[in-house]
């Protein structure tokens, strides 16, 4: 049975209604105190005894002062009564002393309990940035070239004259005139060759599938005809930014969305564009020989909109472009699985996914480079939120480091339960992926719902980021993406006025906690065993985590020749220096 979730406002409301009812019925103040004390004590004990870590929950922090004041009062009354009977001193009037101690107990309890606001009740940590310093790798590197992350940059990929998007006027980052499709295609292709060390695209993909199957099946084999591939894109925010009319018409742009609509945002969110995925489809189908009908593309929780669909379907009409609601506009219907497929390791709940995921022999992650108001960053791990079989993923936000609605750090620090670890470790999700990619052609603004902004850091220097990241190590690509975002959104440089709401959000303390945990089980919360498949076997090491030396040189331990962590390989090769050869790689 799914555990009920309470927040501060709901608990306050319930207690407030109880208080108002008591006042309206003219109950004596002492009786009100007793009833509130009993209720808060029962609530606290019922919630905390089964799981002590719940004592840190916001609702528990609200109940604690009332409970502790009530308990202190009872102890004081019992103690004074015993003393009074023993000494028979008339001056020791229990009635008056107990009333005094009642007030004192409440004051003391309130004083030792953190104030009731998001910052105080959920986290007192004020540090920012990562806990570990540069070039201290954690975990075991994965991939054909272990720990390799390829970063492809080409300033010709996008239209540098494009400044600020306004979808209502048809001005949008995904428009063909703002994307140089041939350049983007070549960037992706060159990256795949560099990732695998091959000279031919077919050989590159064969090497990736062989490596994956050797790990999964115990024998090296390439892709077999008829096996299913699911390409997971980032279309998460469009599902609640666009209105019903736009969704029904399959539109990409919310031209009819009223200004007063609560889902309205001033700039449309940065999500998957059409051309990186188009090149991926070309390589899998035209070069590697996968049948179109064996490939599914989409974000299960949300629909695919016209700006992507129209580009892809024109060249590959038989690929399955998924939708969970209907088969309108050429979409392929998917369904939620009958049984849970993910078992969260904090035992709070389980998760159903979708049949397209359950049936997939292979997954490919196509994320976007952008910050996130609660998680700090939105990369390949966060991409899994679109895979859960519900109307939304808000039920998973409790494990984030921040509060998305306020952009504040509320659950900072390390060695805490992070749902990303379970999702990355699921045999249906992260451990079923052949390839991870982060599209950064138009880097996202200061949160997941913001439009793209031009980046300040080297080598972008006030232009669009024009980048693609890819890896066969899911932890390494998260680490590199995080380093880019925490360096760009450092709280110092201010991006355009519309998209700079939370400029320092990627630097909340503990954003990379999940990266530490998937790299090394010693970083797990005390007493926690991650086992998302309910297999009885703890999650293995998924990859390597590390931070670069600085935002200019961007060197990791393998670039410096000092360790077996991440190797950042750049295209062009003059962006990241390889200390072993004295040359840029």
N, C-alpha and C positions, 0 to 999 in steps of 0.2 A: 504494500500500500504506500503510495507516494506521501512523503512527509509534508505536513502543512507548513507553509512559510509565513512568518509574520514580520512586519517591519515596525519601526518606531511609531509612525503615524497611526497605524491600525491599532496598536496596543494602547496608545494614548487615547484614541477614540473610544475604545471599549472601557477603559478605566474612567474616562470622563463621563460616559453615559451612566456608569454605575454610581459615580459620585452625584451626578445630577438627580438620579432617581432617589437616592438616599436623602438628598436635601429637600426634594419636593415632598417626600413623605415625612419630613420633620423628624428624622432619626437623630438621637443625641450624638454629638461629635465623637464621644468615646466609642459608641457602637460603630459609627462610620469607620473609625480608625481600626477597630477590631476586624470588621468585615474586609476592609481593603488589605489589612495585613495578612489575614488568613488566605485571601484570594491570591495575593502576590507570592506568598510563600509556597502554596501548592503549585502554582504555575512555574515558579523557578525550579522547585525540586523535581517536578515531573519532566521538565525539559532537560535539566542539566545532569541528573543522575545517570541516565542512559548514555549520555555523551558529554563529558565534562567541558570539552572545547566550546560548547554552546554558551558557556558563561560569558564569552566575549561578544556574543551576538548583540546587536543594538537593542532588541526587545528585552533581553535579559538585563542590560544595563539600566533600562528604565524601571524594571521590577525590583532590582536589587536594593535601592534605598528604602522603599516601603517595607520590603521583607526584613532587612537588617534592623531598621528602626523598631519594627514590631517585635522581633526576637529579643533585642536589647531591652525593650520595655518589660517583656515577660520575665526575663532573667532578673532584672532589677527588682520587680515586684516580689518575685519568689524569694529572692535573697533578703530583702528588707522585711518581709513578713516573718521569715525564720528568725532574723535577728530580734525583731520586735517581741516575738513570743518568748524568746529566750531571755532577754534582758528585762522585759516587762516595763520598759521605759515609756512613759506617756508622751514624752517629748518626740518620740519617734513615731510620728503619725504617718502610717503607711499611705493613707489616702493622699495626703499632700505631697509627700516625697515621691510617690509613684507618678503623680501628675507632672512634677518637675522633671523626673527622669524620662518620662515620655517625650517631653519637648527636647530634652538634651539628646536623647537617643536619635531622634529624627534629624537634629542639626548635625550630629556627628556622622550619621550615615550619609547624609547629603554631602558633607564635606569630603568624605573619603571616596565618594563615588564620582566618576568623571561627569562633567556637565553634559547635558543632553543636546549635543549637536553632532553632526556627522563626523567632524574631525576628531572630537574628543572621545566619543563613545566607541569609535571603530578603530582608530589608530592614533597613536601619539608620536609616530615616527615622522620626523621632519627632514631627514636626509633625502638627497636626490641622487639620481644616477645609479649605476650598477654597484653591487657590493664588491665584486672582484675587480682587480686592476687589469691593465692591458697584458696581453700575451701570457695568460695563465690558463692553458687549455684544460678542460674537464671532459672526460669521457673517451670514447674510442671513435676515431674518424671512419666514415663509411664512404663507399663509392669505388669506381674503377681506379680513380686517383683519390685515395682517401682524403676526406675533408675538403675536396676542391669545390669552390664556388666560382662560377664564371660570371663576370660582370661585363656586359657589352654596352658601350656608350657611343652614340653617334648623334651629334647635334642637328644633323640633317633629317632626323626621323620625324620631327614635328615642325609645325609652322611657328617660327619664333615671333612672328608678327601678331599671332593670336594672343590676346591679352586676358580678357575677362569674359567668361561665358554667360550667356543669358538665354536659357532654353526657350523662353517665351518668344524670343525674337529669332529663334532658329540658330543661334550662335552657341556652339557646343563643342567640347573637346573631341568627341567621337566623329564629328563631321569629316568626310573624305578630304576636304581641302585643308584640314589641320593635321592630317596624317600622310606621311610618305610611305605608301604600302610597299613598294619594292625595297626601300631601304630597311623597313621594319622586318620584312621577310628575310633579307640577307643577314640582319643582325641575329635573328633567332637561329638561322641555319649555321652561321659561323660559331655561335655559342655552343650548339649541340656537338659540332665537330671538336671544338676545344675541350668540352667536358669529357669526351670519350677518347680523345687522342686518335681518332680515325680520320681518314681522308674522304670517306664516302658516307652520305647520310644513311643509306640502307645499313651499312656495316655499324654505324653508330647506334641506331635503334636496336639492331640485333644484339649488340654488346650489352645494352641496357637491359633488354629482356632476359638475356642469358644470365646476367648477374642477379637479377631479381629472382628468377626461378631457381637458381642454385641455392639462394637463401631460403626461399619459401618451400620448395619441393625437394631440395636436397640433390638436385641434378641440374646442370646447365642446359638450358634449351631456349630457343627463341620463341617468338609468338607463333601459335598454332592457329590455323584457319578455324573460324567459328568461335574463338574465345572473345569475350566481351571486354570492352574498354570504356570506362566512364571518365570523362573530362569534367572536372569540377571547376566552374568559373566563379567569379565574384559578382553577383547581382543582388546582394543582400538588402541594400537599402531601398532599391527601386520598388520593392514590394509594398513599402509603407509610405514612400514619398509620393508616388503617383496615385491619382484618385481612381475610383471605380470605372469611370467612363474611359479613361486612358487605358486601363488594364483590359477592358472589354474590347477595345479597338486595336489592341496590340501595339499601341503607340510607344515611341521612345521618349517623346518629350511631353511634359505636362502642360500643354498650351491652354487647356481649359480649366486648370486648377485655380479655384478662387483664392484671392489674396488672404482671406480670412480663414481658409482651411488650416486646421491645426497641424496638418502634416506638411505644410508648405515650408520649404527652406529657400533661402535667398539664392543659393547656388546648388545645382544638382550634384550629388555625390560622385566622387571619382571611383569608377568601377571598371570591370573588364571592358576593353575596347575590342573592336572586331579583328584587327589585323595580326596580332600575335597568335590568337587561336586559329585564324585562317591558315597561317603558315604551319602550325602544328598539324592541322588536318591534311594539308598538302603532303607533308613528310610521311605521316602514317599511312595515308591512302595511296598517293601517287608513287612514293619512293619505296615504302616498306611493304605495300601490298595488302593492307588491312581492308576488308570489305566495309563500305560505308555503313551498311545496316548493323554492323557489329560495334559501332561507335555511338555512344550517347553523350550529349553535351548539355550542360545546364547547371543551375543552382536549385536543387530540389525544392527548397522552401519557397522560392520565388520564380516568377515567370521570366522567360527570355523576351526582351523587347526588340523592336524592329531594327534599331541601329545595329544590332549584332546579327539577328536572324536573317535579315535581307542580304547581308554580305555573305554569310556562310551558305545559305540555301541556294544561292545563285550558282555556286560552284559545286556544292555537294548536297543535292536534294534528298538523298536517301539516308543521310545521317539522322539519327533520332534526336530531335531537339525537344527536351522534356518539359512537361508542365504537370503539376499535381492537381489541377482543377478541371481541365477540359482538353479536347483535341482540336479546338478551334485554331485557325491560322496555321495549320500544318504541324501543330505540336503533338508530341507523343505522350500519352497519359502514363503517369507513374503512380504507384500506390504505397502507402505506409506498410511496413512489414507487420505480420501478424504477431510476432513475438519480439521482445526486447533483444537487441543485439549488443548494446553497450551497458555495462554494469559499473556505475560510478563507484570509485573505491572508498569514498567517504560514507557509503551505504545510505545516502539520502534518497536515491531514486535510480531507476533504470531508464534506458532510452531505446525507443524504436527508431529505425532509420527508414529507408525506402528500398523498394525491390530492385531498382536500378543499381543500388550500391551492393545489396546482398548478392545479386547475380553477377556482379563484375568480377572478372578474373584479374583485372588490373585497374588501378586508378591513376589519374594524372592530375596534379594540383596546379591550377593557374590563378594565383593570388594577385593582389595589387599592393603597391607600396604606399602605405598611408598610416597615419596615427589613428588611435581609437580612444574615445573619451573615457572608457573604463578600463580596458586592457592595456592601454598605453600604446600598443602597436597592433596593426591588423595585417597579418601575413598569412603563411600557409596554415598555421595552427588555428587561428581564428576563422579561417575559411570553413572549418568543420561545423561551425554553428549553423550553416545553411543546410547541413545534412540531417539534422535532427527531425524526427517525424512529428512536428507540432506546428502550430501557427506562428510561433516565434521562439526565440532562444533566451528570453528574459529570465527564465528560471535558472539559467547557468551563470548569470552575472554575479552571483554572490561570491564566486571565487576569484573575481577580478581584483586588481589592486586599487581601483578607483570607482567613482560614481559617475556614470555616463551623463546623467541629467545635470550634474553640477561641475563636472570636470575637476573633481577634488579627489585627493588620495585618502581612501578610507580603509584599505585593507593591505597596507604596505608591508614590506619585509620579506623574509625568506623562510623556507621550510614550512610553508603553509600549503593546505590542499589547493591545487590548481586543476581545474577541470580539463585544461589543455593537455595535461599529461595523459589522462585516460583517452582522450580523443586521438592524440598522436599515436598512442600505443595500441589502439583497437585493431584487431586483425581484419576488420572490414574497412577501416579508414586509413590512418597513417601507415600502418604496416602492410597495407595492400597497394601502396603507391610505387610506381616505377620511376617517377620523375617529378621534381618540384620546380616551379617557376614563379617568379614575382615580377609582374609587369610594372615598370616604373617610367613609362614614356611620359606620362603626365603625373608627377608625384602628387599625392593627395594633400589637402589642406590639413588644418590642425585637428580634425576628428574625422570619423568615418562618414559623416553626412555632409562634409564640406567638399566643394569643388577643388580642382587642381590649382596649385600655386607654383610660381617660378621659384626655384631653389637658389639659395645664396652660396652654399658650400662649393669647394673645388670638386670637379671642374665645371660645375653648372653655371656659377657666376651670374645669377640673375636670369637664367634661361630655364626652359622646361628641363626636367631631369633626363629625359631621353635615354633611359636605361632599361635593360632587361637583366635580371638575375636568374641563375639556374643552378641546380645541384642535384646530386644523388644522395646527399646527406641532409635529412630534414632539419637537423639541429643546427648545422653549419649555416644553412641559408637563412634560418630565423635569426641567428646571431649577427650575420652580416647586415640583413635588413634592419635589425634593431640599431646597429651602429650608425647606419645612414640616418635613420629617423631621429635618434637621440642627439646626433650632431647637428642636424638641420634645425630641429625644433628645440633649441637650447634655452629659450626664454629671453634671449638677447636680441636676435634678429626678428623683426616684425614683418610678417608677410602682408598681403593686401588686406584692406580693412574688413572685407567680408569674411575671410577665411582664417583669421588669426585669433579666434576666440580663446583657445587653450594652447598657447605657444610652447609650454614646457611639459605637456602631458606625457610624452614618451620618456621623460626623465623622472617619473615617479619611482620611488625606491621599491624595487622588487618586481619591476616589469619583466625582467628576465628570470624570475624565480622558476618558472616552468621549464626554461631551457636548462637551468642547473639540474633540475630533477630528472629530466629525460636523459641527461648525460651521465648521471651518477646517483645511484640509489641512496648513498649516504646523505644526500640532500633532501630526502623525503621527510615529510612531517613525522615526528616521533610517534611510533606505533602504527604508522600507515603503511600498507602494502598495496601498491598499485597493481590491479589485476582486472583490466576493463573487459576481458573476455570471460571472466568467472571460471578460469581454467584451473585455479589452484597453483599457478606458477607466477611468480613475481615478474613484472615487466622487465625485459632486458634493456641494456644500454641501446639507445636509438641513434646516437651520433655524437658529435663533438661540439662543445661550446667554448667560445673564446671571444675576447674583445680586441679590436685592432689597437695599434700603438698610438695613433693620432689620426684626426680626420683628414690630414693632408697626405701623409704617406700611405695610410690605409693598409699597413702591413700586419700580417698575422704570423704565428710562430713558424709556419712552414716557409713563408716568404723570407723570414729572418734567419732561417736555419737553426732555430733555437729549440724547436719542439715538434711534436707530432699532432698539432692541432689543425687549424684551418689554413688552406692555401687559397688566397684570392687571386684569381687569374683574370686579367683585364684584356679587353679588346676595344681600342688599340692597346698594344702591349707596353705603352709608355706611361700608363696611369699608375701602376703598382710596381715598385721596384722589388726584384728578387735578389736578396743579399748574397745568396750562394754564388751567383754568377756575376754579381756586380752590375747586372743589366735589368732593365724593366722586363717583366715577363710577358 
